[in-house]
Amino acid sequence: FQPDQLRQLFRHAAEKTDCFIACEPPRSRQALLSCRLMPLIGIGEVALNDAYISIRAGFRDNELSQLWPDTGNWTIREGKAGLFNHLFTCVRKEAARADE
């Protein structure tokens, strides 16, 4: 996705939900290097190719947070989750208070 496409997607998601979660492989050298080990656990050629593409298209740092609309009304967390995941979560602040 290009930044403008993500902004549009996030705008629609923010209108329709109180919670948004995305988890992708991070765009990192470590994740790319790990792909070399995937055939050892039986990952086939097609899935391995998909892994390389996903990692190169992945996210890092706070790239997604910067694209989320209306950040003042959301609790946003973004960053590394485990060795090979980039986690992005947004929870509407009103919804979080209603659960308390």
N, C-alpha and C positions, 0 to 999 in steps of 0.2 A: 504494500500500500504506500502511496505517496502521502506526505503530510496533509494535504488538503482533503484527500479521501478519508484519512483517519479522523480529521476534525469533524467531517460530516457524519461519519459512523458514530463517533462519540457523542455528537450533539443529539442524534436520534436515540442512542442508548440512554442518555441522561434524561430525555423526555419520557421514556417508557419504563424505567426501572429505578429501584432504590439501591441496587447493588450491581456492580459490574466487576467481573474477574476475568483476567486473561493470563495465561501461562504459556510461555514460549521458550525455546532454547535461546540463550543469550548470544549476541554477536560478539564472540570472543575467540581468541586464539586457543585457549584451553578447550573450548567446546569443539572447535575444528579438529584439534589434535586427537580428541577422544574418538572421533569418527574412525580413525585408523584401527581402533580396537573392536569396533562393532562386528566385523566379520567373525571374530573369535567366539561370539555368542550366537552366531547363526543369522545375523542380519544379512538379508540378500541385497543384491545390486540395486534394485529399484528403491528399496527403503533407505539404503545408504545414500543414494543420490538425493532423495528427498531430505535427508538429514543435512547434507551439505548446503542445499538450497535454503532450508529453513534457518540454519545458523547464519548464513550470509545475509539473509533478510531480517534477522532478529533485531532485538532492541537492546539498549544498554543505558546505564545511568538513569536519567529522568526524562528520556525522550518522550514517553507516552504522557507523563504527567503534564508536560508543557502543552499538550494538545487538547487536554480535557477542558470542556467549557465550564464556566461558572465554578471555579475551584473553591470559592469561599463557602459554598454550601455543601461541600463534600469532604470527607476524610479520605485522603489519597495516600496510598503506600505503593512504592515501586522499588524494585531492587532484586538482588540475587536471592534465590531460594534454593538451597542445596547446591550441589556442584554444577548442575547443567540446566538450571531453569531461571528465567527472568519472570518475576511475578508482578502483576499490576492489579491493584484492587481499589475500587472507589465505592464508598458507602455514603449515601445521603445522610447528612447530620441529623435531620429530623427523624429519619427512620431508625437511626442508632439510638436516639433518645427514647423512642417509643418502645423499644425492646427492653429498656432498663427497668 
